[in-house]
Amino acid sequence: MKLKKQLMDEKEIERTLTRIAHEIVEKNKGVENLCIIGIKRRGDVLAERLARKLEEIEGKPIPVGALDITLYRDDLSTLSVAPIVRKSFIPCDINGKKVIVVDDVIYTGRTVRAALDAVMDYGRPQSVQLAVLVDRGHRELPIHPDYVGKVIPTSKDENVVVLLKEVDGVDAVGISE
């Protein structure tokens, strides 16, 4: 995918994730009782990276999982006749845990709403927090992330693209053509 304008490079993404990890530790007074769950397809990659950073900071491993929200979407009927459903992996019992949901970009809030529904099907967490790499605005639902990497004001006609090495072979954030 070609970027019309690059907004973050590999080093900036790395620094941003480090900052978010420190904010998570500060807000939660450590990492006890945390579980990190990334929304597939890039939120899960970011969740893995955040979990590694949290372990570096606190010296304790953090359970990290991945969530496929396909069947929870409110636009499922408009996506495809046969949407692709990927497997979710929840690494622990989330009852009573502080769950941090991770996504690459927050836009309307609908993806996060679907993720909240999916998380609740796995149990009743003590709390659910939201971490996103990019907040591009234009919310349609009253959902606001607890941890934001970068706010990127956009028009509704623009597309914010997050590219990650594990999926795309390169780390970058930008506006696509």
Backbone torsions as a table, in degrees:
resi	resn	phi	psi	omega
1	MET	NA	135.1	-179.4
2	LYS	-95.1	132.6	178.6
3	LEU	-94.6	130.7	175.7
4	LYS	-71.5	-37.7	-179.8
5	LYS	-147.2	125.5	177.2
6	GLN	-87.7	132.9	-177.1
7	LEU	-110.6	-26.7	177.9
8	MET	-142.9	140.7	174.8
9	ASP	-107.3	-174.7	-176.4
10	GLU	-57.7	-46.1	-177.9
11	LYS	-66.4	-38.9	179.5
12	GLU	-66.5	-39.6	176.8
13	ILE	-62.9	-44.2	179.6
14	GLU	-60.7	-47.4	179.0
15	ARG	-63.3	-39.3	-179.7
16	THR	-64.2	-43.9	178.7
17	LEU	-65.6	-35.8	176.5
18	THR	-63.1	-44.6	178.9
19	ARG	-62.4	-45.7	179.1
20	ILE	-60.1	-41.6	179.3
21	ALA	-60.5	-43.5	178.0
22	HIS	-64.7	-38.1	177.7
23	GLU	-64.3	-39.2	178.3
24	ILE	-62.4	-46.3	178.7
25	VAL	-60.5	-45.2	-178.4
26	GLU	-64.0	-48.5	-177.0
27	LYS	-64.8	-35.8	-175.6
28	ASN	-97.9	5.6	-180.0
29	LYS	53.9	47.2	-178.7
30	GLY	115.5	-159.3	-177.1
31	VAL	-124.1	9.6	177.7
32	GLU	-60.0	136.4	173.5
33	ASN	69.8	16.0	178.6
34	LEU	-90.9	149.6	171.0
35	CYS	-142.1	131.0	-178.8
36	ILE	-109.5	131.2	-179.6
37	ILE	-130.3	119.3	-179.8
38	GLY	-95.4	142.1	176.7
39	ILE	-81.1	125.7	179.9
40	LYS	-62.7	133.5	38.1
41	ARG	-123.2	-21.1	176.3
42	ARG	-115.2	-21.2	176.1
43	GLY	-62.2	-34.0	178.9
44	ASP	-68.3	-35.3	176.7
45	VAL	-66.6	-45.2	178.2
46	LEU	-63.4	-36.7	178.4
47	ALA	-62.4	-42.7	177.1
48	GLU	-60.6	-44.2	179.8
49	ARG	-64.7	-42.5	178.2
50	LEU	-62.9	-41.5	179.5
51	ALA	-61.1	-41.1	177.5
52	ARG	-63.4	-42.0	179.4
53	LYS	-65.4	-42.0	178.1
54	LEU	-62.1	-39.3	178.0
55	GLU	-66.3	-39.2	176.5
56	GLU	-61.0	-41.5	-176.7
57	ILE	-72.3	-47.0	-171.6
58	GLU	-102.8	-12.6	178.3
59	GLY	75.0	17.2	179.8
60	LYS	-130.3	136.8	177.3
61	PRO	-69.9	145.4	-179.9
62	ILE	-114.0	129.5	175.2
63	PRO	-63.0	133.2	-178.4
64	VAL	-134.5	134.9	-178.1
65	GLY	-135.2	-177.4	-178.6
66	ALA	-133.5	142.9	-174.6
67	LEU	-125.9	124.8	172.8
68	ASP	-97.6	122.2	-175.1
69	ILE	-104.2	8.5	-173.7
70	THR	-47.5	-50.7	-174.9
71	LEU	-76.6	-5.3	178.9
72	TYR	-99.5	-4.8	-176.4
73	ARG	-69.6	145.6	178.7
74	ASP	-85.5	-4.1	178.1
75	ASP	-114.5	22.4	-175.5
76	LEU	-55.0	-41.0	-177.0
77	SER	-67.9	-20.4	179.9
78	THR	-94.8	-8.8	-176.9
79	LEU	-73.8	-52.8	-173.4
80	SER	-171.6	159.1	175.3
81	VAL	-66.9	-37.6	179.9
82	ALA	-131.0	82.2	-178.8
83	PRO	-63.5	149.7	179.3
84	ILE	-84.7	122.4	178.9
85	VAL	-108.0	123.4	178.9
86	ARG	-101.3	162.4	-176.8
87	LYS	-77.7	134.9	172.0
88	SER	-88.5	152.2	175.7
89	PHE	-136.5	113.1	177.3
90	ILE	-108.5	116.7	-167.3
91	PRO	-78.8	-7.9	-176.1
92	CYS	-157.8	170.1	172.9
93	ASP	-70.4	119.4	-175.4
94	ILE	-88.0	-3.5	177.7
95	ASN	-59.2	123.9	178.8
96	GLY	77.5	1.5	-179.7
97	LYS	-89.8	159.3	168.9
98	LYS	-91.0	107.5	-177.3
99	VAL	-96.8	129.0	175.3
100	ILE	-110.1	114.5	177.4
101	VAL	-88.9	133.0	-176.3
102	VAL	-119.5	134.2	174.3
103	ASP	-138.9	161.8	-178.8
104	ASP	-78.5	-49.2	-177.1
105	VAL	-133.1	134.7	169.9
106	ILE	-106.4	134.2	-176.4
107	TYR	-127.7	-94.5	-176.9
108	THR	-77.7	-24.7	-176.1
109	GLY	99.3	-7.3	-176.5
110	ARG	-68.5	-36.1	177.1
111	THR	-63.6	-43.0	179.8
112	VAL	-66.1	-39.6	177.0
113	ARG	-58.9	-43.3	177.8
114	ALA	-63.5	-39.9	179.4
115	ALA	-64.9	-39.6	177.9
116	LEU	-61.6	-43.0	176.9
117	ASP	-60.2	-43.7	-179.3
118	ALA	-64.7	-44.4	179.6
119	VAL	-59.3	-43.3	-177.6
120	MET	-65.3	-23.5	175.1
121	ASP	-69.6	-16.9	179.5
122	TYR	-95.3	-9.6	179.8
123	GLY	152.5	-168.7	-178.3
124	ARG	-119.5	93.8	-179.7
125	PRO	-69.7	158.6	174.1
126	GLN	-62.8	-42.6	177.4
127	SER	-155.6	159.8	173.8
128	VAL	-126.8	125.9	177.7
129	GLN	-116.7	157.5	-176.9
130	LEU	-123.7	128.1	175.3
131	ALA	-120.0	129.6	178.2
132	VAL	-131.4	146.5	176.1
133	LEU	-73.2	-41.7	-176.4
134	VAL	-132.5	133.0	170.9
135	ASP	-111.9	114.1	-177.4
136	ARG	-102.3	4.1	177.4
137	GLY	80.2	-165.2	178.0
138	HIS	68.1	37.6	-179.3
139	ARG	-63.3	138.8	173.4
140	GLU	-107.8	-14.0	179.2
141	LEU	-126.2	154.7	-178.0
142	PRO	-78.7	66.4	-178.4
143	ILE	-122.8	130.7	-178.8
144	HIS	-134.6	130.4	-179.4
145	PRO	-69.6	148.4	175.8
146	ASP	-80.5	-30.6	-177.7
147	TYR	-131.7	123.9	-178.0
148	VAL	-125.3	127.9	176.7
149	GLY	-71.5	-55.4	-177.8
150	LYS	-151.0	136.0	173.5
151	VAL	-92.5	124.1	-179.9
152	ILE	-123.2	100.7	177.8
153	PRO	-63.9	132.6	-178.2
154	THR	-136.7	165.1	168.2
155	SER	-91.0	162.5	179.3
156	LYS	-67.2	-18.1	-179.8
157	ASP	-82.2	-15.1	-178.0
158	GLU	-88.3	156.3	176.3
159	ASN	-118.6	123.5	173.6
160	VAL	-90.1	129.4	-177.8
161	VAL	-118.7	129.5	173.1
162	VAL	-108.6	122.0	177.3
163	LEU	-109.8	131.2	-179.5
164	LEU	-126.9	141.1	-176.8
165	LYS	-49.9	-44.0	-174.4
166	GLU	-64.0	-25.2	-177.9
167	VAL	-110.0	-42.6	-170.2
168	ASP	-111.3	-8.7	-179.6
169	GLY	86.3	-3.0	-179.7
170	VAL	-152.2	151.1	174.6
171	ASP	-102.6	121.1	177.1
172	ALA	-167.5	155.1	172.2
173	VAL	-129.5	135.4	179.4
174	GLY	-164.4	-176.2	174.3
175	ILE	-99.4	129.3	-177.6
176	SER	-86.9	159.1	177.2
177	GLU	-81.6	NA	NA
